[in-house]
Amino acid sequence: MTPIGEVRPRVRLARFDLEKGIVKIMMNVQIDEKKLIKWLVVIAISIIVLHVINVILGEPSWRLTKLVNLDAEANLPTWFSSGLLFIAAFFSYQCFLLEKSPTNKASMWQILSLGFLGMSLDEIAQFHETSGILISKYIFHLDKKSYLSWAFTTGPIVFVAIAIFSIKLFKYFKNSKKARNLFFLGVCLYFFGAFILEMVGTNFYKDDLIFFQIIETTLEESCEMFGVIIMIRGLMEQLLYLRSDALKSLNT
């Protein structure tokens, strides 16, 4: 029977070889970051332009309206936004795989990846919208016309949780200033659209203010889409730094 003292070094060596194998695989994952960002921006602008043109033309086709309406669900803008968040989750997980610092730091990237994945699923399933309806109906006992937006119900809790996590995550970008600035610029832009404009938009549901509602919806969804794209760009910069650091460790 092999003594425990001899097993532990073997386990450490096997773990080290596994980590080196993962790093080598990640080195072979080639993604043209500039092209990806370019295409994401082009698609986002195209969706917004189609929505605006459709509104200007008076929404001549209900099928087109359903497909490109930024204020609707289960359509092109929703699927694209969900895809953006999934891409952010993918790059966050790559950062987790390449992170060589203590476990707590690596775990932050893993949590971030899971957070983006959850947001991607929520974009399709609309759990946050459902929570606002349920709280308005069963806790505040409001009628359907008076339902509160999720930004007024579960929004504050989500905002505080994300703010605390962001403060902790901020220091993990200290070795890549460009990545940090891009990522948190994206965070601010995204939550300006998702929280601030969402709360403002609840005041524009009257028929005489429908024009302002259209403007608010366009700005809100634009901020969310471009906010995530900027976050993805920041994660790409962080990944470049981590890859460089991983290559140095492989050569030592």
N, C-alpha and C positions, 0 to 999 in steps of 0.2 A: 504493500500500500504506500502510495507516494505521500511523504510528509507535507503538512499544510504549508510549512515554510517554503517548500519548493514549488508548490502549486501557485502561490500568489504572484511570484515573478513571471510565471508563464501566462497567467491571466492578464497581467499588465502588458506583457509583450504582445499578446493576441489582440488586446484592445487597441494598442498603439498601431499595430498593423492594419486593423479595421479602420481606424481613423485616417491613416495615410491612404488607404484604398478609397474611402469616401472623398477625400480631398482630390485625389487623382481623377476620380469620376467627375467631380464638380469642375475641375480644370478643363475637362473635355466638353462640357456643356457650353457650346458657343452660341450666343445670342447677340445679334447686332442691335445694341441698345439704341443707337441713334435712329435706325430705321423703325424699330418698334415704337419709339416715342413719336416719331413723325407720323406713322400710320394711325396711332391712337388719336393724335391731335386732328388729323384729317377726318377721321370718322366722327369724332365729337362735333367738329364744326359742321360737317355735312348734316348730322342729325338736327342740330340747332337751326341751321338754315332752312331745312325742309319744314320744320315745325313753324318757323316764322312765316315762310311763304304760304303755307297752308292756312295760317290764321289771316294773313293779308288778303288772300283770295276768298275768304269767307267760308272756309272748310267745305269745299264743293263736293268732296267724296267722303262718306262716313268711314269707308274702308281705309283710305289714306289717313284720315284723322286718327282712327284707332291705332294705326301703325306707327305714326310719328309724333303723336301728342305727348308732350313732356309731362303733362299733368295726369296722364293715364297710367294704368298698370298692365303688365303682361304684354308689352309691346317692344319695339326696337330700342328706344331709350333705356327701358328697364333692363333688358337683356344685356345691353352694352355696359351699363353701369355695374351690373352684377359681374360681368366679365372683367372689368377694370379692377374690382375689388379682389377677384380671384387671382389676377396677375400680381397684385400687391402681396397677397398671401403667399404666392409662389416664391417671390423674391425675398420675402421675410424669412421663409423656411430655408432658403439657400444661405442666408446670413447665419441662421442657427447652425446649419451643418458645418460651416466654415469657421465659426467662432471658436477661438482657442483659449479664451479667457476663462475665469472661474465659472462654475456651473450656474450661478445666479444670473450672470450676464447672458449666457447662452439661452437660459430659460426665458429671458425677456423677449428674445427674438421669436422663440417658439410661441409664447403667449400672443405676441403681435400677429404672427401668422394665423393662429386660431381665431383671433379677433377679426381679422380681415375676411377669413373664410366664413365666419358667422354673419358678418355684414353682407357678404355676397349672397348667402342663402336668404337672408332677411329681405334683400332687395327684391327677390322674386316672391317670397312667401308673405311679405308685408306684416311680420309679427309686430313691429312697432306701431303700425297704424291700428291693428287689432287691439293692442293693449290700451291705446287711447280711447277707443270706442267702449271697451269693457269697463274701464275705470270711470268714464263719464256716465255710463248707464247704471252700473251696479254700486258705485261708491258715491258719486255726486248726484245720482238719480236725475239726470238731465234728459230732456226729450231729444229726439234725433236731430232736430234743427240746431240744438244748442251744444252738440258734442264738442268736447275740447280736442285740440290737436294733441298728438302724442308729445309734442315739444313742451306742452304745459303739464303733462301728467308724469310719464316716465322719463321725459327729456332731462329734467334737472338731475336725476339720479345718474343717468348715463353720462351726462356732461361732467359731473364731479368725478366719477370713476375714471373717465378717460383723461381728465386733467391730472389726476394723481399719477396715473400710469405714464403719461407723457413727460411729467417732471422727472420720474425715475429713468425713463428711456433717454432723456435728453443727454445725460452724462455719458451714455454709451456711444455717442457720436463724436466724442471729443477728439478722436484721432483723425476725423474726416470732417472738416468744417463745412465744405461744400455740400456734402451729403446731409449734414445736420440742418443747414440753412434751407435746402430744398425740401427736405422732408417736413419740417415744421411750418414752412410757408404753405405747403400743401394741406397740412392739418388745419391751419387757421382758415384757409380758403374754403375747405370742405365744410367745416363746422359753422362758418359764417352763413353758408347756404343752407345747411341742414337744420340749424337751430334758429339763428337770428332771422333770416328771411322766411323760414317756416312760420315763426311766431308773428311776424309782420303780415304774412299772407292771410292769416286767419281773420284779419280785419277787412279784407277786400272781397268778401263773398256776396256783397250786395250787387244787384243788377246794374246800378248806376256807376259802379266802380269796377266793372268787368275788365276794362282796358288795363287798369292798374294790376289786376289779378294776373292777367296774361303776362305783363312785364315782370312781375314778381316771380311767377312760375319759371319763366325763361331764365332769369338771373339765378334763381335758386338751383335749378338743375345744371346750369352751366358751371356754377361755382363748385358743385359737387363733382362733376365729371373732371373738370380741369384740376381740382384739388387732388383727386386720386392720381391723375396722371403725373402731377408734380411730385407726389409722394413716391410713386414708382420710380421716377427719375432719381430721387434722393436715395432710394434703396439700391438702385443700380450703382450709384457712386460708392455707397458703403460696401457693396459686394466687391467692387474693384479693389478697394483697400484691403478687404479681408482675403481676397485671392492673392494679392501681392504678399501679404503677411504669411499666408499658407505656403506659398512657393518658397519663401525664405526658410520656413521651418522644414520643408522637404529636402532642401539642399544642405541642411546642417546635420 
